[in-house]
Amino acid sequence: MADKYLELVNSGFTKNLAKTLGLPRPSILRRYEPGAPLVPGPVLLLGGSPQAQNISDTLLGWGLDVRRHAVGEGKIGAIILLLDEVSTPGELSEPMLAAGHALRQLAPGGRVVSISRKALATDAPALTATRSGLQGSLRSLGRELRGGATANGVVLGERVDATAPSAIAAVRFLLSGRSAYVDGQFLEVDTTDGELPANFEKPLAGKVAVVTGAARGIGAAIAATLFRDGATVVVVDVPAAGDALAKVANQVAGTALQLDITRVDAGAVIIDHALARHGKLDIVVHNAGITRDKLLANMDAARWDSVIAVNIESQLRMNETFLGAELPGLRLVSLASTSGIAGNRGQTNYAASKAGVMGMVTASAQAFAASGGGINAVAPGFIETEMTAKIPVATRTVARMLMPSLMQGGLPLDVAEAIAFLASDAAGGINGQTLRVCGQSLVGA
């Protein structure tokens, strides 16, 4: 949080006072720390799938303590529901109730992760009802969890099994502290593409990444996270942000490119810089964006057109250039927003641009996959930035309390973690999707 409330209700005398007064007490979230355990305790694996032993072996290979039954009175770090073979609604009863009985043992910052299959239009009604029903159930479970715990799922495509590289990578991401502000979400793995990293601490080693809008806020956090994960980073922003951009470039030992991304040749300039300075281009993060909020009745063309030009038209134009350059394995991640999903008062222009980003990602997936790459989007919710810090304190506090289970805004780092995962080769089987990073709230960013 941007203020002291989170700290006050979780420490010392004020913690006890908040408890006595019945004040909302958001938990300190478990975020990734190098060298820290993947999960804070044993993993309970539930479900009768034929893949159970393979998943168990994978978890054991990560050094985790895997249990197939309740673990007495001790705490558990995660519950994995392996439900890729369920076919009728009645089959959900046993594993879901078993998970429910274990929830009291779930440690603070624990994780519940389901592995299921995608509901297809060609499936029998009972099968579709079962697979859709699981997603509704897990989202509801996420709203019941406390202590910073979250519930998310991995959804397997028709010809993908639970041990496919991107399925395994998605499970690891959702178990880890990297997914601290991802809650009630499902990552679809549609192909067997993807390659697990040799070192999970440096999954982007050897990659060259470009981040637009990188001079501050979420963009700077993305650059820092990609660098932490092993990438060489090119940071891009407008010339007016040159000093701040140079500072970020120095912090990530990368290079700075001052560029207005609405230029017709912006994509070509980015490619030329990356190839000339670093020899290749593997990752592009479309983060640059602006807001020009106004009720539509009072909106003028300048406000509308500038937001569309920066937030979506520039990306469409650059993507055409990237595809034309035939950069092998290029992975793109675009910043959307929950405003583009649920809408926000006074943001008809912004919501149009961010919903447009999600549509662009879906429609572009096949083209980028053809060259061995992919494109996805991340939709942040209420993220604590310089922009949100300008919202009146009372308004911010109420907005946080409306967030179902986590009761707090996310951090720029939370958005960056999701982007780093989707930009990795391990996510090669995930394409054309939008992952919300919103603590299961639609309070817009």
C-alpha positions as CSV (number, residue, x, y, z in Angstrom):
1,M,0.0,0.0,0.0
2,A,1.0,3.6,-0.5
3,D,0.1,4.5,3.1
4,K,0.9,3.0,6.5
5,Y,-2.4,1.2,7.1
6,L,-1.2,-2.2,6.0
7,E,1.9,-1.9,8.2
8,L,-0.1,-0.6,11.2
9,V,-2.7,-3.4,11.3
10,N,0.0,-6.1,11.0
11,S,2.5,-5.1,13.7
12,G,2.8,-4.3,17.4
13,F,0.2,-2.5,19.5
14,T,-1.8,-1.3,16.5
15,K,-2.3,-4.8,15.3
16,N,-4.0,-5.8,18.5
17,L,-6.0,-2.6,18.5
18,A,-7.2,-3.2,15.0
19,K,-8.2,-6.7,15.9
20,T,-10.1,-5.5,19.0
21,L,-11.9,-2.8,17.0
22,G,-12.8,-5.3,14.2
23,L,-11.0,-3.2,11.6
24,P,-10.2,-4.7,8.2
25,R,-6.8,-6.4,8.3
26,P,-5.3,-7.0,4.9
27,S,-2.4,-9.4,5.1
28,I,1.2,-8.8,4.0
29,L,1.4,-10.8,0.7
30,R,4.0,-13.5,0.1
31,R,6.0,-12.2,-2.8
32,Y,9.0,-13.8,-4.5
33,E,12.4,-13.5,-2.9
34,P,15.5,-15.2,-4.4
35,G,16.3,-18.4,-2.6
36,A,13.1,-18.5,-0.6
37,P,11.0,-21.7,-0.6
38,L,8.6,-22.1,-3.5
39,V,5.7,-22.6,-1.1
40,P,5.5,-22.2,2.7
41,G,5.0,-25.9,3.6
42,P,4.0,-29.3,2.2
43,V,1.9,-29.6,-0.9
44,L,-1.4,-31.6,-0.7
45,L,-2.1,-33.2,-4.0
46,L,-5.8,-34.2,-4.5
47,G,-7.6,-35.9,-7.4
48,G,-7.5,-39.3,-9.0
49,S,-5.9,-38.3,-12.4
50,P,-3.6,-40.8,-14.1
51,Q,-1.1,-37.8,-14.2
52,A,-0.9,-37.7,-10.4
53,Q,2.3,-39.6,-10.1
54,N,4.0,-37.5,-12.8
55,I,2.9,-34.3,-11.1
56,S,4.1,-35.6,-7.8
57,D,7.5,-36.5,-9.2
58,T,7.8,-33.0,-10.7
59,L,7.0,-31.4,-7.4
60,L,9.5,-33.7,-5.6
61,G,12.1,-32.7,-8.1
62,W,11.6,-29.1,-7.0
63,G,12.4,-30.1,-3.4
64,L,8.8,-30.0,-2.2
65,D,7.2,-32.2,0.4
66,V,4.2,-33.8,-1.4
67,R,1.3,-35.4,0.4
68,R,-1.6,-37.3,-1.0
69,H,-3.7,-37.2,2.1
70,A,-4.4,-34.8,5.0
71,V,-1.3,-34.0,7.0
72,G,-2.6,-34.0,10.6
73,E,-2.4,-30.7,12.4
74,G,0.5,-29.1,10.7
75,K,0.3,-26.3,8.2
76,I,0.4,-26.9,4.4
77,G,1.8,-24.5,1.8
78,A,-0.4,-25.4,-1.1
79,I,-3.3,-27.6,-2.3
80,I,-3.2,-28.9,-5.9
81,L,-6.5,-30.2,-7.3
82,L,-5.7,-32.5,-10.2
83,L,-9.1,-32.6,-12.0
84,D,-8.2,-33.1,-15.7
85,E,-10.2,-36.3,-15.9
86,V,-13.5,-35.3,-14.2
87,S,-16.5,-35.6,-16.5
88,T,-19.7,-35.1,-14.5
89,P,-20.6,-32.5,-11.9
90,G,-20.9,-35.1,-9.2
91,E,-17.3,-36.0,-9.6
92,L,-16.3,-32.6,-8.2
93,S,-17.7,-33.3,-4.8
94,E,-15.0,-35.5,-3.3
95,P,-11.9,-33.5,-4.3
96,M,-13.5,-30.1,-3.6
97,L,-14.8,-31.1,-0.2
98,A,-11.4,-32.7,0.6
99,A,-9.8,-29.4,-0.3
100,G,-12.3,-27.6,1.9
101,H,-11.4,-29.8,4.9
102,A,-7.7,-28.9,4.4
103,L,-8.2,-25.2,4.1
104,R,-7.9,-24.6,7.9
105,Q,-4.3,-25.9,7.6
106,L,-3.4,-23.6,4.7
107,A,-0.5,-21.4,5.7
108,P,-0.5,-17.6,5.3
109,G,0.4,-16.9,1.7
110,G,-0.6,-20.4,0.7
111,R,-1.9,-21.4,-2.7
112,V,-4.7,-23.5,-4.1
113,V,-4.1,-24.5,-7.8
114,S,-6.4,-26.6,-9.9
115,I,-5.4,-28.4,-13.1
116,S,-8.4,-29.1,-15.3
117,R,-9.4,-29.2,-19.0
118,K,-10.8,-26.6,-21.3
119,A,-14.6,-26.7,-21.9
120,L,-15.2,-27.1,-25.7
121,A,-18.3,-26.2,-27.7
122,T,-18.2,-29.8,-29.1
123,D,-18.2,-31.4,-25.6
124,A,-21.3,-33.1,-24.1
125,P,-23.3,-30.8,-22.0
126,A,-22.4,-32.6,-18.7
127,L,-18.7,-32.4,-19.5
128,T,-18.9,-28.7,-20.3
129,A,-20.9,-28.1,-17.2
130,T,-18.3,-29.9,-15.1
131,R,-15.4,-28.0,-16.5
132,S,-17.1,-24.6,-16.3
133,G,-18.4,-25.4,-12.8
134,L,-15.0,-26.0,-11.5
135,Q,-13.9,-22.5,-12.6
136,G,-16.8,-20.9,-10.9
137,S,-16.2,-22.9,-7.7
138,L,-12.5,-22.0,-7.6
139,R,-13.1,-18.3,-8.1
140,S,-15.6,-18.4,-5.2
141,L,-13.0,-20.3,-3.1
142,G,-10.5,-17.5,-3.8
143,R,-12.9,-15.1,-2.1
144,E,-13.1,-17.3,1.0
145,L,-9.3,-17.5,1.6
146,R,-7.5,-15.3,4.1
147,G,-3.9,-14.6,5.1
148,G,-2.9,-13.6,1.6
149,A,-3.7,-17.0,0.2
150,T,-4.9,-17.3,-3.4
151,A,-6.8,-19.7,-5.7
152,N,-6.0,-20.1,-9.4
153,G,-6.1,-22.7,-12.1
154,V,-4.3,-24.2,-15.1
155,V,-6.6,-25.2,-18.0
156,L,-5.3,-27.8,-20.4
157,G,-6.1,-27.8,-24.1
158,E,-7.5,-30.8,-25.9
159,R,-4.2,-32.4,-26.8
160,V,-2.2,-31.2,-23.8
161,D,-1.5,-33.2,-20.7
162,A,-0.6,-31.9,-17.2
163,T,3.2,-32.5,-17.7
164,A,3.5,-30.3,-20.8
165,P,6.2,-27.7,-20.3
166,S,3.9,-24.7,-20.1
167,A,1.5,-26.5,-17.8
168,I,4.3,-27.3,-15.4
169,A,5.6,-23.7,-15.7
170,A,2.2,-22.3,-15.0
171,V,1.7,-24.5,-11.9
172,R,5.1,-23.3,-10.6
173,F,4.3,-19.6,-11.3
174,L,0.9,-19.9,-9.5
175,L,2.5,-21.7,-6.5
176,S,5.2,-19.1,-6.2
177,G,5.4,-15.7,-4.7
178,R,5.6,-14.3,-8.2
179,S,1.8,-14.6,-8.4
180,A,1.0,-12.8,-5.1
181,Y,-1.7,-10.5,-6.7
182,V,-3.1,-13.1,-9.1
183,D,-6.3,-14.5,-7.7
184,G,-9.3,-16.3,-9.2
185,Q,-7.6,-16.6,-12.6
186,F,-7.0,-19.4,-15.1
187,L,-4.0,-19.8,-17.5
188,E,-4.9,-21.8,-20.6
189,V,-2.2,-24.0,-22.1
190,D,-3.3,-24.9,-25.6
191,T,-0.2,-26.5,-27.0
192,T,2.8,-28.6,-26.0
193,D,5.2,-25.7,-27.0
194,G,7.4,-24.2,-24.4
195,E,10.7,-25.0,-22.8
196,L,11.4,-25.1,-19.1
197,P,14.5,-23.0,-18.1
198,A,17.7,-24.6,-17.0
199,N,17.6,-22.2,-14.0
200,F,14.2,-21.2,-12.6
201,E,16.0,-18.2,-10.8
202,K,17.1,-16.9,-14.2
203,P,14.4,-17.9,-16.7
204,L,15.3,-15.1,-19.1
205,A,19.0,-15.6,-19.3
206,G,20.4,-14.7,-22.7
207,K,17.2,-12.9,-23.8
208,V,17.0,-9.3,-25.1
209,A,13.9,-7.5,-24.1
210,V,12.4,-4.1,-25.0
211,V,10.0,-2.3,-22.6
212,T,8.1,0.8,-23.7
213,G,7.0,3.4,-21.2
214,A,9.8,2.4,-19.0
215,A,10.9,5.6,-17.3
216,R,8.8,5.2,-14.2
217,G,6.0,3.2,-12.4
218,I,5.0,-0.1,-13.8
219,G,7.4,0.2,-16.8
220,A,10.4,0.7,-14.6
221,A,9.3,-2.3,-12.4
222,I,9.0,-4.5,-15.6
223,A,12.5,-3.5,-16.7
224,A,13.9,-4.3,-13.2
225,T,12.2,-7.7,-13.1
226,L,13.2,-8.8,-16.6
227,F,16.8,-7.8,-15.7
228,R,16.6,-9.7,-12.4
229,D,15.5,-12.8,-14.4
230,G,18.5,-12.6,-16.6
231,A,17.4,-10.5,-19.6
232,T,19.3,-7.7,-21.3
233,V,16.9,-4.8,-21.3
234,V,16.3,-1.9,-23.7
235,V,14.1,0.8,-22.0
236,V,12.0,3.1,-24.2
237,D,10.2,6.3,-23.4
238,V,9.5,9.7,-24.9
239,P,12.4,12.3,-25.1
240,A,10.7,14.4,-22.3
241,A,11.4,11.5,-19.9
242,G,15.0,11.2,-20.9
243,D,16.6,11.8,-17.5
244,A,14.4,9.3,-15.7
245,L,14.8,6.8,-18.6
246,A,18.6,7.0,-18.4
247,K,18.4,6.3,-14.6
248,V,16.3,3.2,-15.2
249,A,18.7,2.0,-18.0
250,N,21.7,2.4,-15.6
251,Q,19.8,0.5,-12.9
252,V,19.2,-2.5,-15.2
253,A,22.6,-2.2,-17.0
254,G,20.7,-1.8,-20.2
255,T,20.4,0.8,-23.0
256,A,17.9,3.7,-23.3
257,L,16.0,4.6,-26.4
258,Q,14.2,7.9,-26.5
259,L,11.3,7.4,-28.9
260,D,7.7,8.5,-29.4
261,I,6.0,5.2,-30.1
262,T,3.3,6.9,-32.2
263,R,5.9,7.5,-34.9
264,V,5.1,5.5,-38.0
265,D,8.6,4.0,-38.0
266,A,8.7,3.2,-34.2
267,G,8.8,-0.5,-34.7
268,A,11.7,-0.3,-37.1
269,V,13.6,2.0,-34.8
270,I,13.2,-0.4,-31.9
271,I,14.4,-3.4,-34.1
272,D,17.4,-1.5,-35.4
273,H,18.4,-0.4,-31.9
274,A,18.1,-3.9,-30.4
275,L,20.0,-5.6,-33.3
276,A,22.7,-3.0,-33.5
277,R,23.4,-2.8,-29.7
278,H,22.5,-6.4,-28.6
279,G,22.4,-8.6,-31.7
280,K,18.8,-9.8,-31.4
281,L,15.3,-9.1,-30.1
282,D,13.4,-11.8,-28.1
283,I,10.8,-10.0,-26.0
284,V,8.8,-6.8,-26.5
285,V,6.6,-5.4,-23.6
286,H,4.0,-2.9,-24.8
287,N,3.7,-0.9,-21.6
288,A,3.5,2.7,-22.7
289,G,0.0,4.2,-22.2
290,I,-1.8,7.4,-21.2
291,T,-5.1,8.4,-19.7
292,R,-7.1,11.5,-20.6
293,D,-10.2,10.9,-18.5
294,K,-13.5,12.8,-19.0
295,L,-17.2,11.9,-19.1
296,L,-18.1,11.1,-22.7
297,A,-20.5,14.0,-22.8
298,N,-17.6,16.3,-22.2
299,M,-15.0,14.4,-24.2
300,D,-13.2,16.2,-27.0
301,A,-11.4,14.7,-30.0
302,A,-7.9,15.5,-28.6
303,R,-8.5,13.5,-25.5
304,W,-10.1,10.6,-27.3
305,D,-7.7,10.4,-30.2
306,S,-4.5,10.7,-28.2
307,V,-5.4,7.8,-25.9
308,I,-6.3,5.6,-28.9
309,A,-3.1,6.6,-30.7
310,V,-0.8,5.8,-27.9
311,N,-2.5,2.8,-26.2
312,I,-3.6,0.7,-29.2
313,E,-2.8,2.2,-32.7
314,S,0.9,2.4,-31.9
315,Q,1.0,-1.3,-30.8
316,L,-0.9,-2.5,-33.9
317,R,1.5,-0.6,-36.2
318,M,4.6,-1.9,-34.4
319,N,3.3,-5.4,-34.3
320,E,3.0,-5.4,-38.1
321,T,6.6,-4.3,-38.3
322,F,7.8,-7.0,-35.9
323,L,5.9,-9.7,-37.9
324,G,7.3,-8.4,-41.1
325,A,10.9,-8.6,-39.7
326,E,10.4,-12.3,-39.0
327,L,12.2,-12.3,-35.6
328,P,12.3,-15.9,-34.6
329,G,10.6,-16.8,-31.3
330,L,9.6,-13.2,-30.5
331,R,7.3,-13.0,-27.5
332,L,5.2,-10.0,-26.8
333,V,3.2,-8.9,-23.7
334,S,0.8,-6.0,-23.9
335,L,-0.6,-4.0,-20.9
336,A,-4.4,-4.1,-20.9
337,S,-6.5,-3.1,-17.9
338,T,-9.5,-4.3,-15.9
339,S,-11.1,-1.0,-17.1
340,G,-11.3,-2.7,-20.5
341,I,-13.2,-5.6,-19.0
342,A,-15.6,-4.0,-16.5
343,G,-15.4,-0.3,-17.7
344,N,-14.7,2.8,-15.5
345,R,-16.7,6.0,-15.3
346,G,-15.0,8.7,-17.3
347,Q,-12.8,6.3,-19.2
348,T,-14.6,5.5,-22.3
349,N,-11.5,6.3,-24.4
350,Y,-9.1,4.4,-22.1
351,A,-11.4,1.4,-21.8
352,A,-11.8,1.3,-25.6
353,S,-8.0,1.2,-26.0
354,K,-7.5,-1.5,-23.3
355,A,-10.3,-3.7,-24.5
356,G,-8.8,-3.2,-28.0
357,V,-5.4,-4.5,-26.7
358,M,-7.1,-7.7,-25.5
359,G,-8.8,-8.1,-28.9
360,M,-5.6,-7.5,-30.7
361,V,-3.8,-10.1,-28.6
362,T,-6.4,-12.8,-29.4
363,A,-6.4,-12.0,-33.1
364,S,-2.6,-11.8,-33.4
365,A,-1.8,-15.1,-31.6
366,Q,-1.7,-17.3,-34.6
367,A,0.5,-14.9,-36.6
368,F,3.2,-14.7,-33.9
369,A,3.0,-18.5,-33.2
370,A,3.9,-19.1,-36.9
371,S,7.4,-17.8,-36.2
372,G,7.7,-19.8,-32.9
373,G,6.7,-16.8,-30.7
374,G,3.5,-15.7,-29.0
375,I,1.6,-12.7,-27.7
376,N,-0.4,-12.3,-24.5
377,A,-1.7,-9.4,-22.3
378,V,-1.7,-8.6,-18.6
379,A,-4.7,-6.7,-17.2
380,P,-3.8,-4.9,-14.0
381,G,-6.5,-3.9,-11.5
382,F,-5.9,-1.4,-8.7
383,I,-2.1,-1.0,-8.6
384,E,-0.4,1.4,-6.2
385,T,1.5,3.9,-8.4
386,E,2.2,7.6,-8.5
387,M,-1.1,8.0,-10.3
388,T,-3.2,6.1,-7.7
389,A,-1.4,8.0,-4.9
390,K,-3.1,11.2,-6.2
391,I,-6.5,9.6,-5.4
392,P,-7.9,11.0,-2.1
393,V,-6.9,8.8,0.8
394,A,-10.5,8.0,1.8
395,T,-11.3,7.0,-1.7
396,R,-8.3,4.8,-1.9
397,T,-9.0,3.1,1.4
398,V,-12.6,2.3,0.5
399,A,-11.5,0.9,-2.9
400,R,-9.0,-1.4,-1.1
401,M,-11.6,-2.6,1.3
402,L,-13.9,-3.5,-1.5
403,M,-11.4,-6.0,-2.8
404,P,-12.8,-9.3,-1.9
405,S,-10.1,-11.3,-0.1
406,L,-6.7,-9.5,-0.4
407,M,-8.2,-6.1,0.6
408,Q,-5.3,-4.1,-0.9
409,G,-4.0,-2.7,-4.1
410,G,-1.2,-4.5,-5.9
411,L,2.3,-3.3,-6.6
412,P,4.0,-2.6,-9.9
413,L,6.2,-5.6,-9.1
414,D,3.1,-7.8,-9.2
415,V,2.3,-6.8,-12.8
416,A,6.0,-7.2,-13.7
417,E,6.1,-10.7,-12.4
418,A,3.2,-11.8,-14.6
419,I,4.8,-10.2,-17.6
420,A,8.1,-11.8,-16.9
421,F,6.5,-15.2,-16.8
422,L,4.5,-14.7,-20.0
423,A,7.6,-13.4,-21.8
424,S,9.5,-16.6,-21.0
425,D,10.1,-19.6,-23.2
426,A,8.4,-21.7,-20.5
427,A,5.1,-20.0,-21.4
428,G,5.4,-21.0,-25.0
429,G,2.1,-23.0,-24.8
430,I,0.2,-20.0,-23.6
431,N,-0.8,-17.7,-26.4
432,G,-3.5,-15.1,-27.2
433,Q,-4.6,-14.7,-23.6
434,T,-5.2,-12.0,-21.0
435,L,-4.1,-12.6,-17.4
436,R,-5.7,-10.4,-14.8
437,V,-3.4,-9.1,-12.0
438,C,-6.1,-7.6,-9.8
439,G,-6.5,-9.5,-6.5
440,Q,-9.8,-10.8,-8.0
441,S,-11.3,-7.3,-8.1
442,L,-12.5,-5.2,-11.0
443,V,-11.6,-1.9,-9.5
444,G,-9.9,-0.5,-12.6
445,A,-6.4,0.7,-13.2
